[in-house]
């Protein structure tokens, strides 16, 4: 009886119904989020790279590359081999290119774009080959669309192809994951569009 009386008191006919009426659902959050998936396969590693680039998450993006703290790296450090055809000055930028430089260009691009901007990263014709249980190569064509403004100093898109040499290492967290050891960039077959190399040159100054 007391329970029934309490429900009656909580519901008011003059207010058009019970206070327990269902609320209109709120729209989903549009915030930029990315959840790193342990890169137990090369495909997971590439998915992490695409996911972090899409939302310009430099710290997580840098996790994709080999680190001195990784066991099984054999003393290897990351290298980037730019697309051919660069002038001597631009080519010199990549002489000491490292993982920190990779994170820096992503951070700078983020600072030049409107808040919450996202890149559109499309890979096609992917191919993976294993030279051993702990080493693999990954190649693909790429197209990156950048939401630039009319005053932007960076291209609205870059395209070409790349080949990455990958290694399976034990991270400082104790997980076995694939990491990028080297990255070679190539222009598109038409050769008329800006490449990933060109984007990095623009953002390194």
CORVEN-V633253 format. One record per helix or strand. SS is the DSSP state (~ for helix, > for strand). FROM is the first residue (numbers start at 0). LEN is the number of residues. If there is no record, write none. Layout:
ss->SS from->FROM len->LEN
ss->SS from->FROM len->LEN
This chain:
ss->~ from->1 len->9
ss->> from->10 len->2
ss->> from->16 len->2
ss->~ from->41 len->13
ss->~ from->57 len->5
ss->> from->64 len->1
ss->> from->70 len->1
ss->> from->78 len->3
ss->~ from->87 len->5
ss->~ from->98 len->14
ss->> from->119 len->13
ss->> from->134 len->11
ss->> from->156 len->14
ss->> from->175 len->12
ss->~ from->195 len->9
